[in-house]
Amino acid sequence: MNKTLNLKHKIGQGISPHTFMESMEVRTMELSGIPNTKEKMIANYEHFSWASAEEKAFFGSIPEHEDLHCLILCTDWCPDVIWNVPVLFRVMEQARMTTEVLIMEDHLETMDQFLTDGGRAQPIAVFLKRSGEVLGRWGARPAYIQAVMDHFKATHPDKQDPKYQESLNQTYREIGKLYRDGNEYQRVMLQELRELILGWGLH
């Protein structure tokens, strides 16, 4: 990531978390095991719970005077968004951090500053100071889930291979299963976000 990146001009350009969830289209994502994306996203948001009081307290202890912002680059048609963004919303609420959603297609020039393995993987959460200075990013998936996709890309370099799509679909099924397998992914997400925030030296 470019250390001198400043996104102050993007603050105020997004929509609220509530507006994003309310305006979602209803989709079925069979490979990911999501029969109704809007319903699942709202359920993930409403049923989120903290693993411990200590963890909740950590995210609530970020000094308010820091006036931090979170910009989440995403769309409503990506399964990783359905699982991960509700957790990001809840963490940012607890941290009292102003949060906006930037719809990826409308902000491609920003998205392209935060590529994953050269691609536009989403969601990407970008954390800024009020001055616009970028402190860090999280996304698009918890590391152990991203590793499944990384392995696929490393072992399937040829998109023209007749078995490429079949193997990709199987990878999406594996990733979907990891998300649906309890709340392990949320625990890892929260740990990754915690480590990221600790790296800013605010506490």
Secondary structure, DSSP 8 states (H G I E B T S, - for coil): --TT-B-GGGTTSSB-HHHHHHT-----BTTTTBS-HHHHHHHHHHT---S-HHHHHHHHTS-GGG--EEEEEE-SS-HHHHHHHHHHHHHHHHTT-EEEEEEGGG-HHHHTTS-BTTB--S-EEEEE-TT-BEEEEEESS-HHHHHHHHHHHHH---TTSTTHHHHHHHHHHHHHHHHHSTTHHHHHHHHHHHHHHHTTT--
